Amino acid sequence: METTEKIVESYCRYIKRWFTIPNIRCKGQYEVDLLAVDTTKRGRLKRYHVECGVLISGSYSKLTDKPFSTEELKIRVKQAGQRRTVGYFIERKFNLPQVKDELAKYGFVDGNYERVIVIWGSTSEARIQAEKSGVSLWDFRDLLKEIAEGHKTQRTYFTDDTARTIQLFAMAASEQTR
């Protein structure tokens, strides 16, 4: 599991208090990054299929609305740009039959869950395209801030390495240096 995926799972699990299942393998070497279920609302479950697309390298950090092409995805020098498009996530992460078949095994069927892409910024056009496609965008930086805020007051001892590291960092950052 990639570090950003662990942090997103930690956010869902310890800040949102949702049940999570990470890294679900699908046929054809595909994978679902994270499934999350919000059970905090009595009588109704809210389900999430979360994919992480966090990159911080300059030209590829933001999610774009550029056209997605499976042919260009096969060209090594064009892969990074293709993976930064809303279309890539819709076609290669959310709508593949192999992914949908696996999601159905967990009770996730079209219409009963929310699709989420976690990103490090996006263009305004990408946000519009995502919204039109029924996809929510979560900015990773906002998640980190919310985790830090939550851990400033929370003194729970976490055995989860990711949650513990973030907690220690948040606590250190909130204390004044002498």
C-alpha positions in Angstrom: 0.0 0.0 0.0 1.3 3.4 -1.0 1.9 6.0 1.8 -0.8 8.4 0.5 -3.2 5.5 0.5 -2.4 4.7 4.1 -2.9 8.3 5.1 -6.3 8.4 3.4 -7.3 5.2 5.0 -6.1 6.6 8.4 -8.3 9.7 7.7 -11.3 7.7 6.9 -10.8 5.3 9.8 -9.7 7.6 12.7 -11.1 11.0 11.8 -14.3 10.1 10.0 -14.7 6.9 12.0 -15.6 4.8 9.0 -15.0 1.1 8.4 -12.4 0.6 5.7 -11.0 -2.1 3.4 -7.8 -1.2 1.5 -6.2 -2.6 -1.6 -8.8 -4.9 -3.1 -7.4 -6.9 -5.9 -9.5 -7.2 -9.1 -9.0 -9.4 -12.2 -6.6 -8.2 -14.7 -4.1 -6.7 -12.3 -6.5 -3.9 -11.3 -7.0 -2.7 -7.7 -9.4 -0.7 -5.7 -7.4 1.6 -3.4 -10.0 1.9 -0.6 -13.6 1.1 0.2 -15.1 2.9 3.2 -18.4 2.7 4.9 -19.9 5.4 7.1 -22.1 3.7 9.7 -22.4 6.7 12.0 -25.8 7.7 10.6 -28.4 5.5 12.2 -30.4 3.4 9.7 -28.4 4.2 6.6 -25.0 3.3 5.4 -23.0 5.6 3.1 -20.5 3.9 1.0 -17.3 5.3 -0.7 -15.0 3.9 -3.4 -11.8 6.0 -2.9 -8.9 6.2 -5.4 -5.7 8.1 -4.6 -4.1 10.2 -7.2 -1.7 12.3 -5.2 1.4 13.5 -7.0 3.5 16.5 -6.0 5.8 16.8 -9.0 5.3 20.2 -10.5 3.7 19.7 -13.9 1.7 16.6 -12.9 0.5 17.6 -9.4 -3.0 18.8 -10.5 -5.8 16.7 -11.8 -6.9 18.0 -15.3 -9.8 17.6 -17.6 -7.6 16.8 -20.6 -8.9 14.0 -22.8 -8.0 10.5 -21.7 -6.7 8.0 -24.2 -5.9 4.3 -23.6 -3.6 4.5 -26.5 -1.5 7.3 -25.1 -1.5 5.5 -21.7 0.6 2.8 -23.4 3.2 5.4 -24.5 5.8 5.7 -21.7 6.4 9.5 -22.0 2.6 10.2 -22.0 1.6 7.9 -19.1 2.0 10.4 -16.3 -0.1 13.0 -18.0 -2.8 10.5 -18.8 -3.0 9.4 -15.1 -3.7 13.0 -14.1 -7.0 13.2 -16.0 -10.5 12.8 -14.6 -11.1 10.5 -17.6 -8.4 8.1 -16.4 -10.0 7.6 -13.1 -13.5 7.2 -14.5 -12.4 4.7 -17.2 -9.5 2.8 -15.4 -10.5 3.0 -11.8 -14.2 3.3 -11.5 -15.9 1.9 -14.6 -14.0 -1.2 -15.5 -16.1 -4.4 -15.5 -13.4 -6.1 -13.4 -13.6 -3.4 -10.7 -17.4 -3.2 -10.7 -17.6 -7.0 -10.4 -15.3 -7.0 -7.4 -17.2 -4.0 -5.8 -20.5 -5.9 -6.1 -19.1 -8.7 -3.9 -18.9 -6.1 -1.1 -22.4 -4.7 -1.8 -21.2 -1.7 -3.8 -23.5 -1.4 -6.9 -24.2 1.5 -9.2 -26.1 4.2 -7.4 -25.4 3.1 -3.8 -21.9 4.5 -3.3 -19.9 7.7 -3.9 -16.8 7.7 -6.1 -13.9 9.8 -4.7 -10.6 10.8 -6.1 -8.0 12.1 -3.6 -5.7 14.6 -5.3 -3.1 17.3 -4.8 -5.0 20.1 -6.4 -7.0 20.3 -9.6 -7.9 22.7 -12.4 -11.3 24.3 -12.2 -12.3 22.5 -15.4 -11.4 19.1 -13.8 -13.6 19.9 -10.8 -16.5 20.7 -13.2 -15.9 17.5 -15.2 -15.7 15.4 -12.0 -18.9 16.9 -10.6 -20.7 16.2 -13.9 -19.4 12.6 -13.8 -20.6 12.1 -10.2 -17.1 12.0 -8.7 -16.1 13.9 -5.6 -12.6 15.3 -5.3 -10.9 15.4 -1.9 -7.7 17.5 -1.7 -5.0 15.6 0.2 -3.8 18.8 1.8 -7.2 19.4 3.4 -7.2 15.8 4.7 -3.8 16.3 6.3 -5.0 19.5 8.0 -8.1 17.8 9.3 -6.0 14.9 10.6 -3.6 17.3 12.3 -6.5 19.2 13.9 -8.2 16.0 15.1 -5.0 14.7 16.6 -4.1 17.9 18.5 -6.8 17.2 21.1 -7.0 13.4 20.7 -4.7 11.6 23.1 -5.5 8.1 21.9 -2.4 5.8 21.5 -2.5 4.5 18.0 -0.8 1.2 17.2 -1.3 1.9 13.5 2.1 3.3 12.3 0.6 5.8 9.9 -1.9 7.2 12.4 0.7 7.3 15.2 3.2 9.2 13.0 0.6 11.8 11.9 -0.5 12.2 15.5 3.0 12.8 16.8 3.7 15.2 14.0 0.5 17.1 14.7 1.2 17.3 18.4 4.7 18.5 17.8 3.5 21.1 15.3 0.9 22.4 17.8 3.3 22.8 20.7 5.4 26.0 20.9 9.1 25.5 20.6 11.2 26.9 23.5 
